[in-house]
């Protein structure tokens, strides 16, 4: 059955691969990224891509209008977009922290709020976090803003699952380990991950369509390595 899927952070890495997987499976996709060209240039059937900045209040209205006009319903929201700053703590500015949290936390909350009125029982909100945001996991210097923001969305997911438990909408969060993406290179220059962006996208694709049957308000650690 054709579903309506919204994915953020689609210009590269896991998000880019996810759009292609959903399109190939016959679903309708709204691909949101600051740079819409990588997806738009693929000319995929049933895929709409427009420029979207998680820190721009006006862009959220555009999303709401699109859903209202074209879909009326959203089955899956994948909060995949992320921003990473890799600096020693002594050098991270308040502006750095604010930029990271605006994308990784406030943006996730705001887009989820915009999309929720269009969701129904059986819909699934999947937020992509990081192993660095998991309490008790190994931590790495330079990632104070990034990893702490990824911890925030884990708790946010648990809270939303509780607040909306009567609705039948599920909220889950995936804490990813090392995946060979541009962002991994920014965090750990030269490190080679054993998992590719496509392999992780295939897992998220499957989980977002079926995971709500088995999980709600849960953190799943999707990692086979450290980092």
C-alpha positions in Angstrom: 0.0 0.0 0.0 1.3 3.4 -1.0 2.3 5.6 2.0 3.2 9.2 2.5 6.7 9.7 3.8 8.5 12.8 5.0 12.3 12.7 5.3 14.7 15.5 6.4 18.4 15.8 5.6 18.0 14.3 2.1 20.9 16.0 0.2 23.5 13.4 1.2 24.2 10.2 3.1 21.5 8.2 4.7 18.7 10.6 3.9 19.6 10.6 0.2 19.5 6.8 0.1 16.3 6.7 2.0 14.4 8.8 -0.6 15.5 6.5 -3.4 14.5 3.4 -1.4 11.0 4.7 -0.6 10.5 5.9 -4.2 11.6 2.6 -5.6 9.1 0.9 -3.3 6.3 3.0 -4.7 5.7 5.4 -1.8 5.2 9.2 -2.0 8.0 11.2 -0.5 8.5 14.7 0.6 12.3 15.2 0.7 13.4 18.2 2.9 16.9 19.6 2.9 18.6 23.0 2.7 20.0 21.9 -0.6 17.1 20.2 -2.6 19.1 19.8 -5.8 20.6 16.3 -5.3 17.1 14.8 -4.9 15.4 17.1 -7.4 17.9 16.2 -10.1 17.0 12.5 -9.8 13.5 13.3 -11.2 12.0 10.4 -9.2 8.3 9.7 -9.6 6.2 10.5 -6.5 9.0 12.5 -4.9 8.7 16.2 -4.1 11.8 18.0 -3.0 12.1 21.6 -1.7 14.6 23.6 0.1 13.9 23.5 3.8 15.9 24.9 6.8 15.0 23.5 10.2 16.0 26.8 11.8 13.7 29.0 9.5 10.2 29.4 11.0 8.7 30.3 7.6 9.8 26.9 6.0 7.5 25.0 8.4 4.4 26.7 7.0 5.5 25.5 3.5 5.5 21.9 4.8 2.1 22.3 6.4 0.6 23.8 3.3 2.1 21.1 1.1 0.6 18.3 3.2 -2.7 20.0 3.4 -2.9 20.6 -0.3 -1.5 17.4 -1.7 -1.7 14.6 0.9 -3.9 15.4 3.9 -2.2 12.5 5.7 1.3 11.5 6.7 2.2 7.9 7.5 5.9 8.2 8.4 8.1 11.1 9.4 11.9 10.5 9.6 13.7 13.2 11.4 17.1 12.5 9.9 18.7 15.9 9.4 21.6 16.7 11.7 24.3 19.3 12.2 27.7 18.5 13.7 30.3 20.8 15.2 33.6 19.2 16.1 35.6 21.5 18.3 37.3 21.3 21.7 34.8 22.3 24.4 36.8 25.4 25.3 36.4 26.7 21.7 32.7 25.9 21.2 30.8 29.2 21.2 27.2 29.8 22.3 26.4 30.4 18.7 27.8 26.9 17.8 25.6 25.3 20.5 22.6 27.3 19.4 23.0 26.3 15.7 23.4 22.6 16.6 20.4 22.6 18.9 18.3 24.6 16.4 18.7 21.8 13.9 19.0 18.7 16.0 16.5 19.4 18.8 14.3 22.5 18.1 13.9 21.6 14.5 12.9 18.0 15.3 10.3 19.2 17.8 8.9 21.9 15.5 8.6 19.7 12.4 7.0 16.9 14.4 4.5 19.4 15.8 3.6 20.5 12.2 3.2 17.0 10.9 1.3 15.4 13.8 -2.1 16.8 13.0 -1.9 14.9 9.7 -1.0 11.6 11.3 -3.4 8.9 12.5 -3.3 5.6 14.4 -0.5 3.4 12.9 1.6 6.4 11.8 5.3 6.4 12.9 7.7 9.2 13.8 11.3 8.0 13.6 14.0 10.3 14.9 17.7 9.6 14.1 20.0 10.0 17.1 23.5 8.9 17.7 25.3 6.4 20.0 27.1 9.5 21.3 23.7 10.6 22.8 23.1 7.4 24.7 23.7 7.6 28.4 26.6 5.4 29.5 27.9 5.0 25.9 31.5 5.9 25.0 31.9 9.6 24.4 34.4 11.5 22.2 36.1 14.9 22.7 35.0 17.7 20.4 31.4 16.5 20.2 29.9 18.2 23.3 27.2 20.2 21.3 26.4 17.4 18.9 26.2 14.4 21.3 24.3 16.3 24.0 21.8 17.4 21.3 21.3 13.8 20.2 20.7 12.9 23.9 17.9 15.5 24.0 15.9 14.0 21.2 16.0 10.6 22.9 14.2 12.0 25.9 11.9 14.0 23.6 10.8 10.8 21.8 10.0 9.1 25.1 7.9 12.2 26.2 6.0 12.3 22.9 5.2 8.6 23.1 3.7 9.2 26.5 1.8 12.4 25.6 0.3 10.9 22.4 -0.2 7.3 23.5 -4.0 7.5 23.1 -3.6 8.5 19.5 -2.1 5.3 18.2 0.8 7.2 16.7 4.2 5.7 17.5 7.5 7.6 18.3 10.8 5.8 18.3 14.4 6.8 18.1 17.4 5.1 16.5 20.8 5.8 17.9 23.2 5.0 15.1 26.8 3.9 15.4 29.4 4.7 12.8 28.1 4.8 9.3 30.3 5.8 6.3 28.9 9.3 5.6 30.2 12.8 5.2 29.1 13.5 8.7 31.2 10.7 10.1 34.2 12.1 8.3 33.6 15.4 10.0 33.4 13.7 13.4 36.2 11.2 13.0 38.4 12.2 10.1 40.0 9.1 8.4 37.8 6.5 10.3 36.4 3.8 8.1 33.0 2.5 9.2 31.9 -1.1 8.3 28.4 0.1 7.6 27.6 2.1 4.4 24.9 4.8 4.1 22.8 2.5 1.9 23.0 -0.4 4.4 21.8 1.8 7.2 19.1 3.4 5.0 17.8 -0.1 4.2 17.5 -0.8 8.0 15.7 2.5 8.7 13.4 2.1 5.6 12.2 -1.3 7.0 12.0 -0.1 10.6 10.0 3.0 9.7 7.4 0.9 7.9 7.1 -1.9 10.5 8.7 -0.8 13.8 5.6 0.9 15.1 3.9 -2.5 15.5 6.5 -3.6 18.0 7.9 -0.4 19.6 6.7 2.9 21.0 8.8 5.4 23.0 11.8 3.2 22.6 15.5 3.8 21.9 17.1 1.2 19.7 20.9 1.2 19.5 21.8 0.4 15.9 25.5 0.0 16.2 28.1 -2.8 15.7 31.2 -0.8 16.6 32.8 1.9 18.7 32.6 4.7 17.6 
